[in-house]
């Protein structure tokens, strides 16, 4: 294997990955454009990107172009479109979660640093400081985090460094700084999605358990009820998916985007589907111009009700829910960014950062989508 592929291949194997390149279908151009901006201070993939209340963006962790894990963090300033270093985290992390709390702090939970982590920490933007908080009941990476309507944070699923897969969930209470167990899903899930619905429930879709020849990809979905503290079944997706993404739609629906089957990049999907919470069903909702996977946290609901899909291919695409059509956005992202991040800014633009490519190491590159 070439050295430039070492970092990407190591994480891909941990997720049941392989190498290759899916074909790209032609689609018409969309309004708006993606343009490159100055890079982050370091290369990052499998990191997090969180919008702060003052409009800045906190970037944390990930791995670099040599495959080393980061404890570093940085802040993006949307006024200057530049990054500057922030305080260091208490622990190096990748495949963790970062969740903005109601008081403006950011909860950093779990992740991977040689082994799965149970530690969590809080970032205080006013002081530019990370400080420890309560520990997860179960060490985990590849999990999802959702801030509930009451301000608590749901931590759901994931795995333990690929050695065990988790169905359990926990809730973090910012008032006490503690994690407590809550209901368990019907099956273990990693590389899944979790999306807050308007009624306060959380939709969890797809994911996998097991690795390589023993991997099982899920089509099932379930709903977390924060009042009852338990998970309930809902309709299944039209196909098995993991390493996919999800974004809320106007009217309460959820768009499920891309992903793949057990063949990883060879089986990457260009299909999308839509979940209707009123009837608890998924239905086909269009086709992207490019197959995409490893796109978690790169699908953004825009203020105009369109959805930007920014990861997994050399160009971003826009989805119009009214027509069910995708259109390609002008501007290049280079070698298809996998495990990058995308963050909606207060001015309606979208910041896209890092990731690695099918043929390249983790990158420090950053881009802005302007509508």
N, C-alpha and C positions, 0 to 999 in steps of 0.2 A: 504494500500500500504506500502511496506517495505521502511524504510528511505533511503536506498541506491538508490532507484529509484526516489526520489523526484525531483532532479534537471532535470533528463532526461525527466520525465513525464511532468513536467511543460512546458518545451520548446516543447515537442512533441504535447501537446494539443494545444499550440499556433499555430502550423503548421498543425493541423488536424491529429495528430499522435495517435498511439495506441501501444500496446506491443505484442511481440510474436517472433517467429523465423522461417525464411524460410529454406527450405531444401537446401542441397548443393550437386551438381552433381560432379562426378569425372572428372578431366581433367588431362592431362599429365603435368609433371614438366617443368619449364622454366629455362633458363640460368639466372645467377645472384641470389642474395639472399637478404632478409631483415634481419637485425640484430638490436637488441636493443642497444641503447646508453644511456648515463646518462640523467636523466629527466630534464624537464624545472623546473624553480624555483617554479612554481605553476601549479595546474591543470587547464586546459582550454578546453572548447568546444565552438563551434560557434565563434571562434576567426579568426584572419587573419595571414598569413605568406607571407612575401614579400622579394624577392631577391634584395639586394642592389647592387650597381655597383661595390663595392669592394669585393663582394663574400659573405659577411655576410648576415644573414636573420633576418629581423625584425618581431617579434611576438607581436601582440597586442590584448588586450581585451579578450572577451569571458566570460563564467561563470565558477566558480570553483566547487569543489566537494560538497560544501554546497549550491550551487545555487546562490551565490552572484556574481554580475557583477564586472569585473575588469576594473580599469583604468591603471593597470600596463602593462609594455611592457618589452621585453627582446630581446637579440641579440644572435644568434647562430654563432659560429666561426667554419668554416669548416676545419681549420687547426688543432684545438684541439678537434673538435666534442663536444664542451661544450657550455652551455648557461650561460649568465651573465645578471644581471638586466640592463635595460635601463631606461631612464627618464620616468616619468609617463605621460600619456595622460592628456589633459585638462578635459576630461569627461570619466567616465566608459562607456563601450560600448560592446554589442554583436550584432551579425547579421549585422555588418557594412561592409564597403568595404575599402580596402587599395590598392592604385595604385601608382606604381613607375612613377615619372615624368621624363621628359627628362633631367632635371638638377640634378637628383639624389635624390631629396627630395621625400617623400611619402605622398600622399593625403589620409587622413582618413576621411570618409564621412558617416554621418548618423548613423544608428544603433538603438539599443534599450537599454534603461536604466530606466525601470519602464514605460516609455512612448517612443514613437518614437522621434528621435532626428533630428533637422534641422542643428545642428552645424557641423562644419568641422574643421580639423586642419592639419597642415603640420609638418612632422618629418624631421629634418635636421640631417643627420648622422654625419656630421663633428662636429657639436656642441652637439650632443646627446640631442636634445631639441625639444619638441612639442610646436607649437605656433598656435593661432587661425588664420583662414582665413575666407573668405566669407561664408555666410550661404546658405544652400539649400533653394530653393523657397518653397519646400514642405518637411516637416518632413517625413522620411521614414526609414524602415528597410526591410531586405529581398530583396533589390534591387541588381542590378549588375552594375559594373563599368568597362569600357574599355577605355584604352588610344588610341585615334585615331592617325592616321598617321601624323597629323599636331601638335600633342602634347597636344591637349585639351583632356578632359576626359568626356566620355558619362556616365551619371547616368540614369538608365532606370528601371522603374517599382518599384515593392516592395509593401509594405503595411504600414499602420499606426497602429502599435501594434495590428494587426489583426482586427481592427475595420472598416477599409476602405482599399480598394485595388486600386492600382494606374496604370493607363495607360500612364501617362505623363512621360516625360524625360527632363533632364536638361544637359547642357554642362558647365564644369568648364574650365575657361581660366587661366592657371598659370601666364600669364602676368599681368592680372588685379586682380587675386584672387577672381573672382566673378563667380557665377552660373547664367546662363540665361536659360529660357525655350526653348525647341526645340520641334520638332514634337511629337505628341501623338500616341501611338500604337492603333491598332484597338480594343483591349480589355485590361483590367487590368490583370497584371501578377505578381505573387510572386512565389518564388521557381522555377524560370525559368533559362535559360542560355543566355549568350551574348558572342559571339565569333567574333573577328576581322578577316575579310577575307583579302586575299592578295590585292584585289582591293580597300581596304579602307572602304568598307561597313561593317556593323555589323549584324550578324545573331542572332536573338532572337528566342528561341524555348520554347514551352510548358509553364509550370507553372500552377498556380491555382488562383482563386479568391473565396471568401467566406470561411466559416469554417464549419467543422463537417457535419451535414446532408445537409447543403446548399452549400457545396463545389462543385466547377466546375473545372475539370481538363482539360487542353487544349492539343489538338494535333496540333494546328495551329502554324505557324511560320511567321516571317516577317523580312524585311531587313531595316536597318537604312542607309540612304544615307546622309553622313555628308556634302556634297556639297549643296544639296537641303534642308537639315535640316528636313527631313520627313521620315516616315516609309511607306514601300510598302509591299504588300502581296507577299508571295512565297508559294511553295508547302507545304502541311501539312505532319507531321510525320505519320508513319504507325500506331501509337497508341497514346493515351493520355499519357502524362508524366509530373510529377513534382518531385522535389527533385532528379533530375537526374544531369548529368554532360555532358560536351562537351569538345572536344579537337581538335585542327586543325591537319589535315593530310597533308602529302606531296602531292603536286599537287593541293592544294587549297581546298580540301574537308574538311568536319567536321564530326568527329565521335560523335554520341550521345549515351550515356551510361546509362543503368539502369533506375532508378527512380521507380515510383509506380503509382497506380491509387488511387481512393478514399478510398480503404481499407488499405492504408498505408503499414505497414510491411507485412501484410497478402497478399497484392497484389504486393509485390516488384518484379521487372523484372530482368531476366537474359539476356534479349535481348538487342541488340545494332542496330543502323542504321546509315546510312551514307548520308550526304547531298552533292549533287553535284551542286556547284553554277553555272556551265555552263548551266545546264538545269533547275535549281530551283526545284529539286526533291529529296525526301528521299527514300531510299531503305534499306531493311533488310541487315545487314552486319555481322551476326554471333551471337553466344550465349556464354555468360560467364559460368564459372563453378559454380558461386554462384549468386543468386539474390542480388541486391544491391540498396539501396536508402539512402537518406541523405548523398550523396557523393559529394556535390558541392565542388569544388576546391581540389579534390584529384585524378584527372585524368590528367596525364602528358604526353605530346608529347616528346619523347626522341630523341636525336641526330641521332639515327639509323633508324628513322621513325617508330619505334614501339611505342606503347602507354601503359603506366603503369596505371593500375586502382588500387588505393591503399586503398580506403575507403570502408566501408560497409560490410566487411566480415573479417574473421579471417586470411585470406591469401590474398596477392596481386596477381594480374594476369597481364600477358603481352599479348597485342593484336598485331598480325602481319597483317598489311593491305594487304600484298601480298597474303597470304593464307586465310585470314578471320577467323583465328583460335586464340583461347585464350589458354594460358598455365599458370598453377599455379606456382607462385614464392615460393621457399622454405623460411622458416622462419615464425614465428607466430606473429600476431599483437594482440593476446588475444581476449577478448570479442569484437566482430565486431565493429570497431571504426566508430561512426556516428558523422557527423559534425566535422571531423578532418580536417587537411590541409596537402597538399603535395607540395613541392617546388623543382624545378630542380636547382641543384647547378652548379656552373661554371665548376666543374670537371666531370660532367656527372652523379653524384650520385643524389639521391632524398631524401630529408629530409621529414619525416612524423611525425606529432605532434598531441598529445592530442586526443580530441573527447571523447564521452561517449559511453557506450555499452548498448545493450538491457537489460543487467542485472547488470550494474555497473554505478557509478557516473562518472563525468568528471575526466579525468586523466592527470597527468603531463608526462606520458610516451612519449618517442620519439624513432624513428627508422631511420635507413639509408638503402635505397635500393642501392646496388652496382651492376652494370651490370656484 
